[in-house]
Amino acid sequence: MLLVLIFSVFISIPSHAQLDSFDKKEMLPSKDSTFRDSVVTINAINIVGNQKTKSYIILREIPFKTGDSLTFLNFTTNLKQAHDQVYNMTLFEDVIITPLFVSSSKVIITVVVKEKWYIYPTPQFQLVDRNLNEWIKVYNANLSRVIYGAKFAHYNFSGRRDQLRVYILNGYARNFSFSYSAPYSNSALTEGFAVAASFTQNREVAYKTTYFNKLLQYHNNYFVRNVFSVSGGYTVRKGFFKRHAYSIGYTLLNVNDSLLTPRYNPLYYNSLQAHKSYVDFGYGFQYANTNNINYPLQGSVYGISALKRGLGFTGGVNMLMLDAYVNKYIDHNRNWYSSFEFNGKIKAPFNQPYINQRALGYSNFYLRGLEYYVIDGAAAAVVKYTLRKKLLSFDLPLPVKIKSFSKIPFNIYAKTFADVGYSYIQPQYASRLNNRLLYSGGFGLDLLTLYDINLRLEYSFNQLNEKGLFLHARGGF
């Protein structure tokens, strides 16, 4: 009966704002092995607060089901895992899991979720440049270098975590695209699929990287590149942490003939034909077990992927690319956290056309402090270390009542970091930053707020004796 008394006041798994300091040991009423070895039976699991999301989709992410019997130690561990898994669906602003003991060995689990706003018919304002820093510093925030239009996104279209996106964009570039993904498409909720199609036109296209690691742009008043693509994908996720993804895509490219002349870059395609088409075959494996997939503070993420471009093995755009990454996130307690991140890729053969040479400086594959540079390569790797300290955590209530959320959470972290990287390319393509060890470091602040929107302000320096302040933003969807 002592166990019943201990849980007579229910225990709640904390919300995400409190989760990074959560320790499962705090849930244990005693170190006495009597409690740890006690068997707990799940009498019922109730889902509350889901108006759009199907209950069985949420239950799929919970590592126990009605009727299961667990030792008390495993029970407390699984409660935290259940919270993390449901929260990492990225469908909910908040998740609270409450165990209520109705006898010495039976417990009722209540999962309370607060759904996000899923529908976003929003106007768009996008930069054609690689990042905000380049747009401001290099192009003086020129408004003619923007893309405008409308985006419709539904992140929970049928309540099964399926996503629908439609883009209609104009301006410096045009993009008309459609995509739909359904991660739970079979009755066992272990398989999914995705389809996408797009048509893009650009008035400007990067045709070469200079010795000083800057992009040279070919541009005109009319569209100089047209791209049509269509793709499909299939995913398998039988457990909680491992996912296999298979994909196939077809791309048709057409660029202005002048771009392929000796004045610009005849090696753009490794061919002098302005029209180019190819097929991509892809496979990826990922293991992800973290407290928050958008801003992890503890856990691990690792994976490997392979991309085969073209039906041949040499010449033209034919390429085989292997990519691997390993990320480890460590909670040191007392609001101190650290992370180690490795990402590497290699392409074969090494002699690739320019459109296949992208390496450091694109997307999230870069060194902090070298954001202004692109470093092409046939093989590249980056190792990043970050030490964080949580400074503040608070909520601001909204003056008006909004159904999907009533307050805005803020979590502020101070950090210091160091990065090391390398990008190999054949000597005839080498630049100032190729084929040499690269390093950078710095410090900054991370602001994590509503829907896991992450604003990063970083002051960094690099081996070129350059210093600068960089702003990065990332959304939670």
N, C-alpha and C positions, 0 to 999 in steps of 0.2 A: 504493500500500500504506500510505502514511502515514495515510490516512483510516481504514483498518481498525485500525491501532494506536491511533489516538486514541479509537476507540470499543470497544477491546478490553475496557475496563472500562465497563460499560453506563451510560448516562445515564438518569436517571429524572426525569420531570416531578414536581415536589414536590407534596406533599399540600396541601389547602386551608390548613392552618395556616401553611404556608410560602409559599403562592402569592402573597400580596400583595407580596412583595419579589422575586419572580421577574422576571428580565430575559432576554429571548431572546438578547441579545448575549452573555450568559455562556455560552451553548451553542456559540457560534462559536469554533472552535479558532484562528482567525487572521483578520485583516482582509484577508488575501491573497485577491484576487478568484478565484484558482484554486479555492479551496474553495467560495466563494459560488456560482460558476457550475457546480460539479460537479453531475452528474445522479444522483439517488438513486431507485432503483426499489423500490417496496414489494413484498417477496417474499411476505409473509404477515402477517395480523393475527390474533392470538390473544386471546381474551377469557377471563379467569380470575376466579373468585370469585363469579360470578353463579349463585346457586342457584334463585332465583325469576324473575329478569328474563331475558327472551329475548335471546339474543346478537344477533339481527338488529336488535333495538330499539337496542342500544348502538351497533352498527355504523352505524346510520342517522345518528347524531350525529357521526360522525367524518368530517372533510372530505376524506379520501382513501380509496381502496379498493385491494385487492390488484391489482397490475399497474400502478398509476399510477407515473409518473416525474415527479419534482420536482427543481428546483434545490435545492441545499443550503440556501440562504437561505429559500426557500419552505417547505422541509421543517421547519426549526426553528420557523417561524411557525405552521405547521399543527399541530405537536405541541402547542403551548400552546393553540391554539384547540380541538383535540380534547379536551384536559383540561377546559377551561372548559365545552364543550358537554355532555360526559358528566356532569360534576359538577352542572351546572344542570338536569339531569333531576330533581334533588332526590330521587333514589332511593338515593343512596349516601353513606355517611359519609365515605369516602375514595376517591380515584382516583389511581392511579399508572400512568404510561405509560412503558414502557421500550423504547427503540430499540436493537437489537443488530445490528451490521453483520456479515454473513457473508461479504462480499467488499468490494471497493473501491466497488461501486455498488449492492449489494443489502442490504436491511435487513429484519429481522423485527420487527414491533411487537407488544409484549405489553401488554395493558390489564388491569390488576389492579384490581378493584373490591371494596369492602367494603359489603355491602348494609345498609341501615337496617332497623329493625324496622317492618314495614308494617301490622300489625294492631293496632288500638287499640279494644278493647271497654272503655271507661272510664266511670266515674261522672262526672257533670257538676255543676258548681257555677258558675252564671253570674249576672252582675249585670244587673238591668233598666236600670240607669242607663248613661249614655253612656260613662263611663270610671271607673276605680278612684278617681281623685281626687274626682270628684263624689260617689260612694257614701260615701266616708269623711267628706268635709267637710260635705256638705249633709245627708246622711241618717244620719250617725254610725255607719256600717257596720251598718245595721239588717239582721239576718239574714232578716227577713220579706220583704225586697226581693230575693230570690234565686230562681233557677230551678234545680231539681235534676232528676236523671234519669239516663239512660244514652245514650251515644253509641257507635255502632259505625262505625269507619272503616277501610277497607282501601285503602291508597294504591298498591297494585300488584296488583290483584285477579287478573288472569290472566297477569301477568308482562309486560304490554304498557303499563305505566304508566297503566292505567285505574284510576279511583278510584270506590269505592262508599261511600256514607255513609247511615246510618240514624240518625235522632234520635227519642228518646222522652223528652220533657221535661214536667215538671209543676211546680207551685208557684205563684209569683206570675203566671206565664204558662204556657201549654201550647203545645207544638209537636210535631207528628208530621210528619216529613219524610223524603223519600227522594231521593237524587240519584245519578246514574251518569254518568261521562264517560270517553270512550275517544279519546285524541288520535291514535291510529294505527289507524284502522278499515278502511283499504283496503290492498290488496297493495303499493302503492307507498309506503305509510307517509307520505302527504302530506295526508290528510283525517281528520277526526274528528267526533264528535258528542257531545252531552250531553242528558240528560233529567232533569227534576226535578219533584217535586210536594210540596206542604206544606199543612198546616192549622194555623193559629195562633189562639190565644185570649189576650186580654190583659185584665187587671183594671185597667190604667192605660194611658192614651194621652195623649200631648201634643196639646193642642188649640189652643195659641196661644203665641207668643213675646212676652214683655213688652218694654217700652221699654228695660229694663236687660239685655236679652238673656239672659233666663232662661226656661226652659220651664214653662208652666202645665200641670198634669196633671189630667185628668178621671179619677176612679177611683171604684170601688164595690166591694162585697163579691163581686159576681158579675162575670162577664166582660162588658166593655163594647165589645169589638171582636172580630170574627171575620173571619179572612182565609183564603181558599182560593186557591191559585195553582198553576199548572202551566206548564211551559216546556220548550222544546227549542232546541238550538243546533247549528250546523255550522261547522267550522273548516277552513281551508286553510293549510298551511304547506309550501310546495314547497322552500324552501331551508333555511337554518339560522336566520336572524335575523328574517324577516318573517312575520307571521301575520295572516290575515283571519278575522274571526269574525262570524257571522250568527246572530240569535236571534229567537225569537217567544215571547210569553208571554201568558197570560190570568190576570187577577186578579179575584176577587169579594170585595168589602168589605161589611161590615155593622157599623155602629156604633149605640150607644144614641141614640135620638131626641133626648134632652135635649142632647147635645153640639152639635147643629146649631141650637139656639135662640139668640136674641140674648144670653142670659146667658153663653154660652160662645163659640161661633164659627160663625155661619151661613155663613161663607166657607170652612169646612173643605174642602168639596167644590166650592164654587161652585154648590151645589144643596142643597135641603132634603130630598132623598131619603136615607133612612138606608142603603139598599142602593145600591151602586155597583159597576159592572163595567167593565173596560176591557181593551184589547189593547195590548201593547207590541211594537214592531218595533225591532230594534237591529242596528247594524253597527259593527265596530271594527277598526282597523288598528294593529298594534304592531310596532315594530322594537326588538329587545333584543339587545345584544351586550356583555356584562359578564363580569367574572371570576367573580362570584357573584351570582346573581339575587336572593338573599335579603339580602345585605349587600354591595353593589357598592362597590369601591374604584377601579375603572378601567373605562372603557367608556361606552356611551351607551344610553339607553332613551328612545324617544319614540313617540307615537301620537296617534290621533284617533278619536273615536267619535261616533255619532249615535243618538239614541233618539227614536222617534216614539210618543207615547202617545195612544191614542184614534184614532178614524177621522175625526174632524173637525179643524178648524184653530183654532177659537175656542170659548170657553165650556166649562163643565164642567171635566173634568180634561185636556182636549186640550192637548198640549204637544209642541214640537220642541226637543230639547236637544242642543247640540253641546259636546263636551268635548275638550280638547287638553292634552298634557303633553310636556315636554322635560326630560330629566335628563342631566346630563353629570358623569362621575366622573373625576377626574384624579389620577394617581399622580405625586407630585413627587419621588419617591425618598427615601431615608433615612427611610422610615416616615412620611412626611408625605403627606396626602391632602386633597383638597378636592372639594366637589360643589356644583353649581348645579342647582336644581330649580324648574321652572315648571309650574303647573297652573291652567287656566282653563276656565270653562264659561259658557254663555249659553243662555237659554231664551226661547222665543217662543210666544205673545205674552208681554209682561212682566206682564200682569195674570193671575197664576196663583192657583189655590186653595192653601190652606195646605199640603196634603199634597205639593205640588210646589215649595214655596219653600225647601227645605233647601239650604244653601250651606255657609258656613264653620262648623266646629265638629263635623262629622260624619265618622266614619271617619278617614282620614288627611289629610283636607282641612281643615287648621287651621293657625294660627300657634302656634308654641311659646311658651308664656307666656299664651295666651288659651284654654287648655283648658276653663275653667269657663264659657265663653260660647258661645252659638249665634247666628250672624249670618245670617239668611235673606237671600235675594236672587234676582233674576232673572238677574244676571250677577255673577261673582266670579272673582278670580284671587289666587294666592299665589306669591311668589318666595322661595326659601329658599337661603341659603348656609351651608355648614358646612366648617370646617377641622378636620381630625383629625390626631392624632399617636399612633402605636402605642407603648404603654408597655411592655407585657409580653405574652409568649406562652409558655405552658407546658402540660404535660399532667399530669394526676393519675391514677395507676393505680388501678383498682378493686380492693378487697380480695377480691372474689369474681369468678369468671370468668363472663362473660356472652358468649354466642356472637356477638351482633351488634356488640358493642364491648368493648374491654378497657381503655380509658382515656377520660378526659373532658378534652377540650381547652379551654383558656381563652385568649382574646385580649382584651386590655383597651386601649381607646382613650380618650384625653382629647380633648375637642373644645370649640370655641367656635362660636357660630352667630348669625345674624341673619335675621329674616324680615320681609317686607313683604307686605301684602295689601289688598284692596279688595272690597267687596260692595255692588252697587247694587240698590236696590229702589224701587218707586214710593213717592212721599211719604206716601201714606195708610197704608203699612205700616212706615215707617221707624222705626228704633230708635236708641239712643245710638251704636252702632258702625256703622251703615249709612252709605253715601254719604260716607265719609271715608277718608283714608289711614290704615292700621293698621300698626304696627311693633312688633317685640319682639326680644329678644336674650337671650343667656345663655351658659352653659358647662355641661359635664357629663362623664359617663363612659359609655361603651358597653362592655358585657360580651357577647362573642360566645362561645358554648359549644356543647355537643353538639347536633347536628342543626340548626345555625345558629339556635339560640334566642338572641334578642337582648334583653338587659335594658338599658334606657336610664334613667339617673338624671340629671335635668336641673334646674339652678337657673336660672330665667329671670325676666325682668322685662318689663313692657310700658309703653305710653304712658299708662296709667292710674295710674302710679306704684305698681303692685302687683308684689310679688316672691313667689316660691314655689318649692318643690321638687316636681318631678313625676316619677313613675315610669311607664314604659311597658314593655310586654313584647310580644314577637312571636315566634311559632313559625316553624320552618323548613319545615313542610309547607304 
